[in-house]
Amino acid sequence: MKRIYYLSSCDTCRRMMKEFNSLDEFELIDIKSTHIDTETLEFLKEKVGSYEALFSKRAIKYKTLGLKDKHLSDQEFRQLILDEYTFLKRPVLIDGEVVLVGKLN
């Protein structure tokens, strides 16, 4: 599997993807229109060690929902990512067994 999960309106994602040598062999998935599925999220968690490592604490909703003042469990991070696309740290690159989160190189 060769995929990049990104947000098309994210300047950081666009900049990183522009710097990447070749995206031709990757399936590009805009998380706003195609939310991450449970199976992929489980695969990512297995590779990076926790749902928190996949969670974007820079998301506006993180502050507006008061989540920064709460101690969240890993399962709560998981559910938030599944419920709201903006909570997935991005971009996420999957190249077989290699996973990069928040960077492409």
MARZA-291530 format. One record per residue (C-alpha): x, y, z; residue in three letters. Coordinates in Angstrom, 1 decimal, m for minus. Layout:
BEGIN
> X, Y, Z, Ala;
...
***
This chain:
BEGIN
> 0.0, 0.0, 0.0, Met;
> 1.3, 3.4, m1.0, Lys;
> m0.8, 6.3, 0.2, Arg;
> m0.6, 9.8, 1.4, Ile;
> m3.3, 11.2, 3.6, Tyr;
> m3.4, 15.0, 3.5, Tyr;
> m5.7, 17.9, 3.7, Leu;
> m6.0, 19.9, 0.5, Ser;
> m6.5, 23.2, 2.4, Ser;
> m3.4, 22.7, 4.6, Cys;
> m0.5, 24.9, 3.5, Asp;
> 2.0, 22.6, 5.3, Thr;
> 0.7, 19.5, 3.4, Cys;
> 0.9, 21.3, 0.1, Arg;
> 4.4, 22.5, 0.8, Arg;
> 5.6, 19.1, 1.9, Met;
> 4.0, 17.3, m1.0, Met;
> 5.5, 19.8, m3.5, Lys;
> 9.0, 19.1, m2.1, Glu;
> 8.5, 15.3, m2.4, Phe;
> 10.4, 13.9, m5.4, Asn;
> 7.6, 11.9, m7.0, Ser;
> 4.0, 11.3, m5.9, Leu;
> 3.0, 9.3, m9.0, Asp;
> 3.1, 5.9, m7.3, Glu;
> 1.1, 7.1, m4.3, Phe;
> m2.7, 7.1, m3.9, Glu;
> m3.4, 10.7, m2.6, Leu;
> m6.3, 10.8, m0.1, Ile;
> m7.8, 14.1, 0.9, Asp;
> m9.0, 13.4, 4.5, Ile;
> m11.7, 16.1, 4.2, Lys;
> m13.5, 14.2, 1.5, Ser;
> m12.5, 10.6, 2.4, Thr;
> m12.1, 10.1, 6.1, His;
> m9.6, 7.6, 7.4, Ile;
> m11.1, 4.2, 7.9, Asp;
> m10.8, 2.1, 11.1, Thr;
> m8.6, m0.5, 9.5, Glu;
> m6.0, 2.0, 8.3, Thr;
> m6.1, 3.8, 11.6, Leu;
> m5.3, 0.5, 13.4, Glu;
> m2.4, m0.1, 11.0, Phe;
> m1.0, 3.3, 11.6, Leu;
> m1.3, 2.9, 15.4, Lys;
> 0.6, m0.4, 15.2, Glu;
> 3.4, 1.3, 13.3, Lys;
> 3.7, 4.5, 15.4, Val;
> 2.8, 3.1, 18.8, Gly;
> m0.2, 5.2, 19.9, Ser;
> m3.2, 7.1, 18.6, Tyr;
> m1.9, 10.1, 20.4, Glu;
> 1.1, 10.1, 18.0, Ala;
> m1.4, 10.4, 15.1, Leu;
> m3.4, 13.1, 16.8, Phe;
> m3.0, 16.8, 15.8, Ser;
> m3.0, 19.0, 18.8, Lys;
> m2.7, 22.0, 16.4, Arg;
> m6.3, 21.5, 15.2, Ala;
> m8.5, 24.5, 16.0, Ile;
> m11.2, 22.1, 17.5, Lys;
> m8.6, 20.8, 20.0, Tyr;
> m8.7, 24.2, 21.7, Lys;
> m12.3, 25.2, 21.0, Thr;
> m13.6, 21.9, 22.5, Leu;
> m11.4, 22.3, 25.6, Gly;
> m9.5, 19.1, 24.9, Leu;
> m6.2, 20.7, 25.7, Lys;
> m7.3, 20.9, 29.3, Asp;
> m8.3, 17.3, 29.5, Lys;
> m6.2, 14.1, 30.0, His;
> m7.3, 11.9, 27.1, Leu;
> m6.9, 8.2, 26.9, Ser;
> m5.5, 6.6, 23.8, Asp;
> m9.0, 5.3, 22.9, Gln;
> m10.4, 8.8, 23.2, Glu;
> m7.7, 10.0, 20.8, Phe;
> m8.7, 7.1, 18.4, Arg;
> m12.4, 8.1, 18.5, Gln;
> m11.7, 11.8, 18.0, Leu;
> m9.6, 11.0, 14.9, Ile;
> m12.4, 8.8, 13.5, Leu;
> m15.1, 11.4, 14.3, Asp;
> m13.3, 14.5, 13.0, Glu;
> m10.8, 14.5, 10.1, Tyr;
> m9.0, 17.6, 11.4, Thr;
> m7.6, 15.6, 14.3, Phe;
> m5.5, 13.4, 12.1, Leu;
> m1.9, 14.7, 12.1, Lys;
> m0.9, 15.3, 8.6, Arg;
> 0.4, 14.5, 6.1, Pro;
> 0.6, 10.7, 6.7, Val;
> 2.7, 8.7, 4.3, Leu;
> 2.3, 4.9, 4.0, Ile;
> 4.8, 3.1, 1.9, Asp;
> 4.4, m0.6, 2.6, Gly;
> 5.5, m1.0, 6.2, Glu;
> 7.0, 2.5, 6.4, Val;
> 4.9, 5.2, 8.0, Val;
> 5.7, 8.9, 8.3, Leu;
> 3.4, 11.2, 10.2, Val;
> 3.6, 15.0, 9.9, Gly;
> 6.5, 14.8, 7.5, Lys;
> 7.3, 13.2, 4.2, Leu;
> 11.1, 12.8, 4.4, Asn;
***
